[in-house]
Amino acid sequence: MPKAIRKYKPTPGLRAKRIPLLQNGATIAEDMGFQQMLDYTIKKKGGKPEQYIDLMNSIAYHETGAQQRMKPDAIQLVTKDGKLQPIGAGRGMFMFEVGDDMGGVTAVNRTVKELKDAGLAVPSWLNTLYAQKSVDFSKLTADQQRFLFLGNYLQHPKANFSKYVNGELSSEDFWFNYHQAGGADVERERRLSWQESEAERKKIKPKKP
């Protein structure tokens, strides 16, 4: 599950602007969608759409686990009273954590900052999330979660999509270094688990939610 950071505090009175869309000169609507966010990410960091889709699918496939593969409404399963129960903090396809100052809020804050820094209008649904102290990703659509995934890592202090799309960094390294919260003490175990998930994913192509 992703790590959380301190909240981004917006500049009072700052308003997002419309800018030309990247390739065809059209303007970006206020409620830009996932495809437009993906186009923007590629314009900024390079790569091809399928590279980003594959990275997101890899992480979502692994994070949601065998019982909830690729489900947008997935909730982290925790063992309680001898059985797995959906009561954990991790939520949605990428298991961003719900709660004050947790990963869900961090992803929202980073995405809003990225859009405002670029002069892009913040979608209305994202503005609604931005006003919340806790964000539950399992309540969002699959494309909203993907939108926030991209925004989160565009503003991540260490992650760089360019290194991934250029082949300098594998999806496994991207996930271990920047998404999951464990350290060196769990690295071997976590990487083996990831590799098992990837082997399964490549045998059975996951359905798009």
ZINORZI-V363482 format. One record per pair of residues at least 12 apart in sequence whose ideal C-beta (glycine too) atoms are under 10 Angstrom apart, sorted by the first residue. I is the first residue (numbers start at 1). GAP is how many residues later the second one is. D is the distance in whole Angstrom. If there is no record, write none. Layout:
I/GAP/D + I/GAP/D
This chain:
1/62/7 + 1/75/7 + 1/87/9 + 1/88/7 + 1/89/5 + 1/90/9 + 1/93/8 + 1/94/5 + 1/95/7 + 1/96/6 + 1/101/9 + 1/102/6 + 1/178/8 + 1/179/6 + 1/180/5 + 1/181/9 + 2/57/10 + 2/61/9 + 2/88/9 + 2/92/7 + 2/93/7 + 2/94/6 + 2/95/7 + 2/100/9 + 2/101/4 + 2/102/9 + 2/104/7 + 2/105/7 + 2/147/9 + 2/150/8 + 2/151/10 + 2/154/9 + 2/173/10 + 2/176/8 + 2/177/5 + 2/178/7 + 2/179/7 + 3/94/9 + 3/99/9 + 3/100/7 + 3/103/8 + 3/153/10 + 3/175/8 + 3/176/8 + 3/177/9 + 3/178/5 + 3/179/10 + 4/92/9 + 4/93/7 + 4/95/8 + 4/96/9 + 4/97/6 + 4/98/5 + 4/99/5 + 4/100/8 + 4/101/7 + 4/102/5 + 4/103/9 + 4/105/10 + 4/177/9 + 5/96/8 + 5/97/10 + 5/98/9 + 5/100/9 + 5/101/5 + 5/104/8 + 5/105/8 + 5/150/10 + 5/151/9 + 5/152/8 + 6/95/7 + 6/100/8 + 6/103/9 + 7/93/9 + 7/94/6 + 7/98/6 + 7/99/8 + 7/101/9 + 7/102/5 + 7/103/10 + 7/126/9 + 8/97/10 + 8/98/8 + 8/100/9 + 8/101/4 + 8/102/7 + 8/103/10 + 8/104/7 + 8/105/5 + 8/106/10 + 8/108/9 + 8/122/9 + 8/147/8 + 9/100/9 + 9/104/10 + 10/99/9 + 10/102/7 + 10/103/8 + 10/106/7 + 10/112/10 + 10/120/8 + 11/102/10 + 11/105/8 + 14/102/6 + 14/103/10 + 15/101/9 + 15/104/10 + 15/106/9 + 15/107/9 + 16/12/10 + 16/14/8 + 16/96/9 + 16/99/6 + 16/100/6 + 16/101/10 + 16/102/9 + 16/103/7 + 16/104/6 + 16/105/4 + 16/106/5 + 16/107/10 + 16/111/10 + 17/99/9 + 17/101/9 + 17/102/4 + 17/103/8 + 17/104/7 + 18/12/8 + 18/14/10 + 18/101/8 + 18/102/8 + 18/103/6 + 19/21/10 + 19/99/7 + 19/100/5 + 19/101/6 + 19/102/9 + 21/15/7 + 21/18/7 + 21/19/9 + 21/22/9 + 22/14/9 + 22/17/5 + 22/18/7 + 22/20/8 + 22/21/4 + 22/22/9 + 23/16/7 + 23/19/10 + 23/20/8 + 24/15/10 + 27/94/10 + 28/12/8 + 28/87/10 + 28/90/10 + 28/91/10 + 28/92/6 + 28/93/7 + 29/92/8 + 29/94/9 + 30/90/9 + 30/91/4 + 30/92/8 + 30/93/7 + 30/94/7 + 30/97/10 + 31/90/8 + 31/91/9 + 31/92/4 + 31/93/6 + 31/94/7 + 31/95/9 + 31/96/10 + 32/83/8 + 32/88/7 + 32/89/7 + 32/90/9 + 32/91/6 + 32/94/9 + 32/115/8 + 33/90/8 + 33/110/7 + 33/111/9 + 33/113/10 + 33/114/7 + 34/107/9 + 34/108/9 + 34/109/4 + 34/110/8 + 34/111/9 + 34/112/5 + 34/113/5 + 34/114/10 + 34/115/10 + 34/116/8 + 35/14/9 + 35/108/8 + 35/111/10 + 35/112/10 + 36/84/9 + 36/87/10 + 36/111/9 + 37/15/10 + 37/74/9 + 37/77/9 + 37/78/9 + 37/83/9 + 37/86/9 + 37/106/9 + 37/109/8 + 37/110/5 + 37/111/9 + 37/112/9 + 37/113/5 + 37/114/7 + 37/117/9 + 38/14/6 + 38/15/8 + 38/18/10 + 38/105/10 + 38/108/8 + 38/109/9 + 38/112/7 + 40/74/9 + 40/75/9 + 40/78/7 + 40/80/7 + 40/110/8 + 40/111/10 + 40/114/9 + 41/73/9 + 41/106/10 + 41/108/10 + 41/109/5 + 41/110/9 + 41/112/9 + 41/113/6 + 41/120/7 + 41/124/10 + 42/108/10 + 42/119/9 + 42/123/8 + 43/75/10 + 44/70/9 + 44/74/8 + 44/106/10 + 44/110/7 + 44/117/8 + 44/118/9 + 45/105/9 + 45/108/9 + 45/109/7 + 45/115/7 + 45/116/4 + 45/117/5 + 45/118/9 + 45/119/9 + 45/120/7 + 45/121/9 + 46/115/8 + 46/116/6 + 46/118/10 + 46/119/5 + 46/120/7 + 47/114/7 + 47/115/8 + 47/117/8 + 47/118/3 + 47/119/8 + 48/117/7 + 51/110/9 + 51/113/7 + 51/114/5 + 51/115/10 + 51/116/10 + 51/120/9 + 52/94/9 + 52/97/9 + 52/98/7 + 52/101/10 + 52/109/7 + 52/112/9 + 52/113/8 + 53/93/8 + 53/155/9 + 54/110/10 + 54/117/7 + 54/147/10 + 55/94/9 + 55/95/10 + 55/98/9 + 55/106/8 + 55/109/6 + 55/110/9 + 55/115/10 + 55/116/5 + 55/119/7 + 55/120/8 + 55/124/10 + 56/37/8 + 56/38/8 + 56/86/10 + 56/89/9 + 56/90/6 + 56/93/6 + 56/94/8 + 56/115/9 + 57/13/8 + 57/36/9 + 57/89/10 + 57/114/9 + 57/144/7 + 57/148/9 + 57/149/6 + 57/151/8 + 58/112/10 + 58/113/5 + 58/114/8 + 58/116/9 + 58/117/7 + 58/136/8 + 58/139/8 + 58/140/6 + 58/143/7 + 58/144/9 + 58/148/10 + 59/34/8 + 59/35/6 + 59/36/9 + 59/90/8 + 59/112/7 + 59/113/10 + 59/115/8 + 59/116/5 + 59/119/10 + 59/120/6 + 59/121/9 + 59/135/9 + 59/138/9 + 60/12/9 + 60/14/9 + 60/32/9 + 60/33/4 + 60/34/6 + 60/35/9 + 60/82/9 + 60/85/8 + 60/86/9 + 60/89/9 + 60/141/10 + 60/146/8 + 60/149/9 + 61/32/9 + 61/133/10 + 61/136/6 + 61/137/8 + 61/139/8 + 61/140/5 + 61/141/10 + 61/143/10 + 61/145/5 + 62/32/10 + 62/33/9 + 62/109/10 + 62/110/9 + 62/113/7 + 62/117/9 + 62/118/9 + 62/128/10 + 62/131/7 + 62/132/6 + 62/133/10 + 62/134/9 + 62/135/4 + 62/136/7 + 62/138/9 + 62/139/8 + 63/13/9 + 63/27/7 + 63/29/9 + 63/30/7 + 63/31/6 + 63/32/4 + 63/33/9 + 63/112/9 + 63/116/8 + 63/117/8 + 63/131/10 + 63/134/9 + 64/12/9 + 64/13/10 + 64/26/9 + 64/28/8 + 64/29/6 + 64/30/9 + 64/31/7 + 64/133/10 + 64/142/9 + 64/145/10 + 65/12/7 + 65/19/9 + 65/25/10 + 65/30/9 + 65/128/10 + 65/132/9 + 66/131/9 + 66/134/8 + 67/17/7 + 67/19/9 + 68/18/8 + 68/25/9 + 68/27/10 + 68/70/10 + 69/24/10 + 69/128/9 + 69/131/9 + 69/132/9 + 69/135/9 + 69/137/6 + 69/138/9 + 69/140/10 + 70/23/6 + 70/72/8 + 70/131/9 + 70/136/5 + 70/137/7 + 70/138/8 + 70/139/6 + 71/21/9 + 71/22/7 + 71/67/9 + 71/71/9 + 71/138/7 + 72/19/10 + 72/20/6 + 72/21/6 + 72/22/10 + 72/65/8 + 72/66/7 + 72/67/9 + 72/68/7 + 72/69/6 + 72/70/4 + 72/71/9 + 72/72/9 + 72/73/6 + 72/74/10 + 72/137/5 + 73/13/9 + 73/18/8 + 73/19/7 + 73/20/9 + 73/63/10 + 73/64/9 + 73/65/5 + 73/66/8 + 73/67/9 + 73/68/10 + 73/69/10 + 73/136/9 + 74/12/8 + 74/14/10 + 74/16/8 + 74/17/7 + 74/18/6 + 74/19/6 + 74/20/9 + 74/21/7 + 74/63/9 + 74/64/6 + 74/135/10 + 75/12/7 + 75/13/6 + 75/14/9 + 75/15/7 + 75/16/6 + 75/17/8 + 75/20/9 + 75/23/9 + 75/61/9 + 75/62/9 + 75/63/5 + 76/12/3 + 76/13/6 + 76/14/3 + 76/15/7 + 76/16/10 + 76/19/6 + 76/21/8 + 76/22/9 + 76/62/9 + 77/13/9 + 78/12/9 + 86/52/9 + 89/13/7 + 89/14/8 + 89/15/9 + 89/45/10 + 89/47/10 + 90/12/10 + 90/13/8 + 90/14/9 + 90/47/9 + 90/48/9 + 90/91/10 + 91/12/9 + 91/13/7 + 91/44/8 + 91/45/5 + 91/46/4 + 91/47/4 + 91/48/8 + 91/49/9 + 91/54/9 + 92/12/8 + 92/15/10 + 92/43/9 + 92/44/8 + 92/45/3 + 92/46/5 + 92/47/8 + 92/48/6 + 92/49/10 + 92/50/9 + 92/52/9 + 92/53/5 + 92/56/9 + 92/57/9 + 93/44/7 + 93/45/9 + 93/47/9 + 93/49/7 + 93/52/5 + 93/53/8 + 93/56/8 + 93/116/7 + 94/13/8 + 94/43/7 + 94/51/6 + 94/52/9 + 94/54/8 + 94/55/6 + 94/58/9 + 94/81/10 + 94/85/7 + 95/42/8 + 95/43/10 + 95/84/9 + 95/85/9 + 95/86/10 + 96/12/9 + 96/39/7 + 96/40/9 + 96/41/5 + 96/42/10 + 96/44/10 + 96/49/8 + 96/52/8 + 96/53/8 + 96/56/8 + 96/83/9 + 97/37/9 + 97/38/9 + 97/39/10 + 97/40/9 + 97/84/9 + 98/36/6 + 98/37/7 + 98/38/5 + 98/39/7 + 98/40/8 + 98/41/9 + 99/34/9 + 99/35/5 + 99/36/9 + 99/37/9 + 100/32/10 + 100/33/5 + 100/34/6 + 101/32/8 + 101/33/9 + 102/31/10 + 102/32/7 + 102/33/8 + 103/32/9 + 103/34/9 + 103/49/8 + 103/76/9 + 103/78/8 + 104/25/8 + 104/28/9 + 104/30/7 + 104/31/4 + 104/32/7 + 104/33/5 + 104/34/10 + 104/35/10 + 104/36/9 + 104/41/10 + 104/44/8 + 104/48/10 + 105/24/9 + 105/25/9 + 105/27/8 + 105/28/7 + 105/29/6 + 105/30/5 + 106/29/9 + 106/42/10 + 106/46/7 + 106/49/9 + 106/50/9 + 107/22/9 + 107/28/7 + 107/30/8 + 107/38/9 + 107/40/10 + 107/41/5 + 107/42/7 + 107/43/10 + 107/44/7 + 107/45/4 + 107/46/9 + 107/48/9 + 107/49/10 + 108/18/7 + 108/19/10 + 108/20/10 + 108/21/5 + 108/22/6 + 108/23/10 + 108/24/8 + 108/27/5 + 108/29/10 + 108/40/6 + 108/43/8 + 108/44/8 + 109/20/10 + 109/21/7 + 109/26/9 + 109/42/9 + 109/43/9 + 109/46/8 + 110/38/8 + 110/41/6 + 110/42/5 + 110/43/8 + 110/44/7 + 110/45/4 + 110/46/7 + 110/47/10 + 111/12/10 + 111/15/7 + 111/18/9 + 111/19/9 + 111/36/7 + 111/37/5 + 111/38/9 + 111/39/8 + 111/40/3 + 111/41/6 + 111/42/10 + 111/43/8 + 111/44/7 + 112/14/6 + 112/15/8 + 112/17/9 + 112/18/5 + 112/36/10 + 112/39/8 + 112/43/9 + 113/38/8 + 113/41/9 + 113/42/6 + 114/36/9 + 114/37/5 + 114/38/9 + 114/39/9 + 114/40/5 + 114/41/5 + 115/36/7 + 115/39/9 + 115/40/10 + 117/37/9 + 117/38/8 + 118/36/9 + 123/21/9 + 123/24/8 + 125/15/8 + 125/16/9 + 125/19/7 + 125/22/9 + 126/14/10 + 126/18/8 + 126/21/8 + 126/22/8 + 126/25/8 + 129/15/9 + 129/19/8 + 135/13/9 + 137/12/10 + 141/68/8 + 142/66/7 + 142/67/4 + 143/65/10 + 143/66/9 + 145/64/9 + 146/63/10 + 149/30/9 + 152/26/9 + 152/27/9 + 153/21/8 + 153/25/7 + 153/26/9 + 156/22/6 + 156/23/10 + 157/21/10 + 158/19/7 + 158/20/6 + 159/15/7 + 159/18/7 + 159/19/4 + 159/20/8 + 160/14/9 + 160/18/9 + 161/13/9 + 164/14/10 + 170/28/10 + 171/23/9 + 171/27/8 + 172/18/10 + 172/19/7 + 172/22/5 + 172/23/7 + 172/25/10 + 172/26/7 + 173/18/9 + 173/21/10 + 175/15/9 + 175/16/9 + 175/19/6 + 175/22/10 + 175/23/10 + 176/14/6 + 176/15/6 + 176/18/7 + 180/13/10 + 180/14/8
